[in-house]
Amino acid sequence: MSHALRSVRLHGGQGDVIMAIHGLQALRELGAKVLADDAVVYTRSIAAPVARLLLPDVAVKSLEDSKHAPHPRYAVVPRTSWSTVLRNWLYTDWYVNFPERRLLASYGYPRPGPLRRAQLWLTDLKLGPGTRWRRETPSYYGLKIWAPLTERFGLTDTDLMRGLYRAHRTLSERLRAAAISRADIPAVAFFPSGKAFQYLPADFIKELLTRAGISAGDYVCWFAPNDRWMEEYQRAGLACRTSATDAELLAILASARVTLTCDSYVSHLAQLAAHRHIELHSHDLPQHTVHPAAPSTVIYEPQDCCPCWYALRETNPTCLAGRTACGVFAMECYRDAAATALRAALA
């Protein structure tokens, strides 16, 4: 049996935070006393408001305030180092780099050198089910994040998966309760943006609208106010609007009949709160980022370069396979499946 955590530090993107909260809530649904009464969950400031909605009975603070966070800690970290190795072996803290094995199996990811391999091997020996990364089974990241602690509480990954189903219901109810529907939201909501090459290209959306028979005025492409890519969609003649706050974002999910997303932060919220959600998946396996209990319709076609190493559009003109957008969006079978799903969702 492990000690209850006093600090949970969630590094990573907003989507990673949502998946981590799913796993944490799953353990709580199973009756595990994983959090001390005075526990604090630390996350990026931008993710904190939604984290508070999902965990109303837990203190949530910014990562900037976590420097002297009390022990024991459970930290979801972006990189394994000698510091994290030593902390995992010599202290009561946990430093979990959950996507490491996925990265090792990703297209274009640099092969680690001897010292890095030693760090990974020692971490897997302490926290993982085994040290052979090629045997890693694709599964939801919310499960991978909390699997090490799950075992220490006398539970199995199977138990945790069952807890994830219960957690999805709880978190969905909390998020839906916070959403206020609006009458000015068209029936179809697109959220095209992604930081990497999983974004939905403008020409793909235009053709999807034509194939599905969606008229002007019945859809909107939604962007953050500072999204530099919105102009590209406006130039393509697509209807575009901005949503500035999490409250507005939840209102869109509560009001649109169908929400279409790429694999992004909004996708994780749509899996919880959208009326109908179509996940236009591309650069990663759906098993990694689509919640097993989500009622989403997933469109996906496997490519030899999937999963890909996450290359940011801000600093890279193409993905590592040399494309300006993920290759699935040019596949006829993918486009046809997306149009069929959209028509069915509106029927």
Secondary structure, DSSP 8 states (H G I E B T S, - for coil): ----EEEEEE-S-HHHHHHHHHHHHHHHHTT---EEEEEEEEE-GGGHHHHHHH-TTSEEEEGGG-TT--SSEEEE-SS--HHHHHHHHHSS-EEE-TTHHHHHTSBT-----HHHHHHHHHHHHHHSS-S-GGG-----HHHHHHHHHHHHTT--HHHHHHHHHHHHHHHHHHHHHH----TT--SEEEE---SSTTS--HHHHHHHHHHHT--TTSEEEEE-TT-TTHHHHHHTT--EEE--SHHHHHHHHHH-SEEEE-SSHHHHHHHHH-SSEEEE--SS-HHHHS-TT---EEE----TT-SB----TTT-SS-TTS-SS-GGGG-HHHHHHHHHHHHHHH-
